[in-house]
Amino acid sequence: MLNNLTFQVFIAATLGIVLALGYQLLEPNGIEMVDNSISLLKGAFLALLKMLIAPMIFFSLIGGIISIGNVVRLRQLGGITVGYYLLTTGLAITLALVAVVFVHPWTAYPPMMASMVDASSTRLLEPGSDSILAVLETMASLAFTNPFSALVNLNILGIVTNALFMGVAMVLVLDENSPLFRLVVDANKIIFQVLRWVIRVLPIGIFAILFDFTVKLSGDSGLGGTFLTQLFQFGLLVVTMTLIHGLIVLPAIAWITTRMSPLELLQKIASPLLVAFSTSSSAATLPVSMRAAEDNLDVSPGVASFVLPLGATMNMDGTALFEAVAAIFLAYLYGIELSGVMVVTVFLMAMVASIGAPGMPSASMSGMQMVMLAIGIPLEAIAILLVIERPLDTIRTSVNVEGDLIGSLIVDRYLKR
């Protein structure tokens, strides 16, 4: 248990809240020293998260595209595969947003963090603006920009767009044995190793940020049971919607397109789903998914080797659903009113952010920052999600893997017909 990251995060969050509640009992000098220490830990942790966002999304997305192998496979399989990915991701986000509109139990309590919003924070859509054209214009200006500028300025939309263009161009014009392909693979290995180190210090960052939250809020109403109740309600809604998508929506798509019954489908893919649940990593589950697709679903090796690696990077239904609900939840906590156009912005940003999320535990938090910044949620609010994100990650990773496997089945049946 002591070596389990989820358990460590829970203990760190509890300590941060409990110790902050007794914070005022210290002498003035002690309070100043604690303030400085917590500020240092929080700032360093948020800087670590931001440090990896740009290179991780850029190289991960290019790596997923070049795994296609050659231009023939890109032409044969690319259209139907990407179309399926966009459809299921869009359905997941739509399901999440519809659920939030009708089920939002956390609104029974007042927004506890409204005073922490910086009015000058960057966002895609300014408050009061109600023009979808303004959103699209801003997205276009961010997407089609110099790749170096996008990396330096942490323009995630620009990073995703450039990575897509460069990845497809590499597949079209370079030989399969090009050293540039190997460079991208090695860069991903290095970045993922650094990410593992950052994730290991996750409990320290959670402790510092929740300590800071509790101190700031204790002067008003306090964090207490209200915040924890809201967090539990948010987690329960995410789990419910994720299970509906994984047990009803995706199997229904498989049945409509291949006539395979949902029960038979879930029996045949149970092994990779269990591995995904235990590892919280679609990339680590990839070998088991390949074997299940070929042996149990009778998917041809060529289709499995194309659809599944690409899906481990680009097809994140559970992640997109989580990010959409989380954005609405955080917006309420911070007292940010969302117009209809801003909800559409959340939809678009969640879809783009899920495409670039690497298939590793907690790596989806890199894309979540893009959704948060789009509607003006402070970056440090990510700590609220990290408190509960680990147990939710296991379920949504299983749904991510399920979507990939169903995608390989649909593409294979389509090509055989």
Helices and strands as residue ranges (DSSP letters): H 5-21, G 23-25, H 28-66, H 71-102, G 105-108, G 114-116, H 132-143, H 147-152, H 156-173, H 179-200, H 202-218, H 224-244, I 245-249, H 250-258, H 262-268, H 270-279, H 286-295, H 301-314, H 317-333, H 340-355, H 365-374, G 379-381, H 382-416
